[in-house]
Amino acid sequence: MNETTNANTAEAAAPGTKSGPLDINQIQAILPHRYPLLLIDRVLEIERKKKIVAIKNVTINEPFFAGHFPGFPIMPGVLIVEAMAQAGGALLLTEVEDRSGKLIVFTGIEKARFRRPVVPGDQLRLEVEMHSWKAIASRIAVRIGGRAFVDGKLVCEATLSCQLVERPSEQAAAAESE
């Protein structure tokens, strides 16, 4: 089976059906993010249109640790929220046939709470649940609840809103920049 076939496993499943795990190659086949902003390393479980569980291994090699904070490295909270959003994006994009022509963009972050610091050596367990899924014209709007854990302890939680939109073509982007 090739990586694209594996990445589409959740698409073929009935709603509520569980699938996973997905490795980094399968995640990259789903998400448009790349280093240094790809913030999930593995998907442990996907329950179609309901829930995803993913892992982010936090290492001292992360570029943000050079400045946040020298001598006391702490993962920025906004990147923990971004990691939850990427997990939610993987959940959403497994439902989309032509995902190469789409992007997921934030439309809101609510009730974000940071409970304890995340440091090099930690493994973030990202648990994201779908709260709502609405098709609006050519867009899909979703609301998800995310929680991040380290060693079973809650480190962050937030409610996120995003939309699936058409990816601007390279020609359109070039024309806008002129």
N, C-alpha and C positions, 0 to 999 in steps of 0.2 A: 504494500500500500504506500502511495507517495504522501508527502506532507500535506498537500492540498486535500486529498481524500480524507486523511485523518482529521484535518481541521474542520471539515464539513460534517463530521459524524453527528454533531448535535442538530444540524439542519434536518437530517433524515428522520430523527427521532420524533415520537409523538410528544405533545405538550406535557410537561411534568416528568418526562423520562430523564433519568440520570445518565451522564456520560463523563468521560475523563479517564485518566489524567491526560493533560496536554503538555508536551515539552516545549522548550524555547523556540524550536523551529516551527512547530504548529502554532504557537502564539504569534510569531511574526507573520505567519500566513493569514492571520485574522486581523491583527492590529497594525496600523500604519506607523506606529512609534518605533524608533530605533535608538540605540545608545547615543547619548547618555540619558535619554528620557524614556526609555522602555523600562518600566518599574515593576513588572511582574516577571518572575522567572519560571513559574510552573503553575498549571491549573490542576488542582486535585480533583475537583468535581464540578460538573455543570448539571443543574436541573433546569431543563429547558423553560425559558420565560419566567423562571422563579428565583433561582439562586445560583451563585458561583462561589467557589472557595479557591483562592489562589495564594501563592507564596512569593514573598520578596525577601531574598537573602541580602542582608545589609552588611557591606564590607567597608573597610577603611579606604579601599580604592575608589569609592564613589567620589566624583569630582566636587560635590558640594561640601564635603568634609574639610577641604583645604581652607575654607573661609567660614564655616559654621560649626563649630567655633574652634580656632587654633588652640590646641591643648585640652579642649573639652568638646570633642565631636558629638553633635546631636543632629539627627536627621530632621530637616525642616518639616514642620507640620503640614505646610502646603503640599509637600511631596508625598506625604502619607495619604492626604486626601486625593492627590493625583493618582496614586497607586490604586486606591479604591475605585476611582473613576475608570481607570484602565481595565480593572477586573470587570466592572459593570459594562464597559464597552465591549469586552470580549463576549460577555453574555448576550448583549444586544446584536453584535455583528454576526454571531453564529446563526441568527435568524434571517439574515439578509443575503439574497442571492448574488447581487452585483456589488459586493462590498468594496471592490477595488475602486469604484466610482463614488464612494461615500466617505464622509468624515463624521465623527461625533464631536460635538462642541458643547461645552458647559453653558447652561443657561441660568444656573443658580446653585449656591451652596448655602445650606441652612443648618442651624443647630450643630455646627462643628465644635467639638470638645476634644481637648488634648489632655489625657490623664496622666501620662508619664513619658519621660524621654525615651527615644529609640536611638540606640548607639551601635557602633560597629560590632559585629558578631551576633546581633539579634536576627531572628527570623520573624518577619511579619506574616501573620496569617490573616488574610483579607477575606472577610465574609460579606458578600453583597447580596441583598434581596431586592427583587423587583417590587415596587409599590404600585406603580401604574404604568400602562403602556397605551399610548393613544396615537392612532394614525390621523394626521392632519394634512390634507392635500397630499403633496409629494414628500412630506416629512413624517418622521416618527418622533414623538416626544415621550420621554420616559422619566420616571422619578424612582430613585433607588435609595435604599438605606444601606450604609456601609459601616462596618466595624472592623477595627484592626486590633490584633492581639499579639503579644509577645509572651511566650511561656504560659499561655492560658489567661494572661491578665490583659484587660482592656486598656489600650493605649490611645485610641482615637475612635470617634464615631461622628458621623455626619449624614445628612440627607442631601442628596445631589439630584439636580435636574439637568438633563441634556437633551439635545436634538440630533437626530441623524439627518444630515443635509448632503446635497450633491457636492462632490469635490470639484472645485473650479478646475477647468481644463488648463493645461500648461500654456496654451495659446492665449486664453482669456487672462491668466495671471500676468503673462508677459505684456499684453496690451495695456493692462491697468497700471503697470509700473513705468510705462513710457510717458 
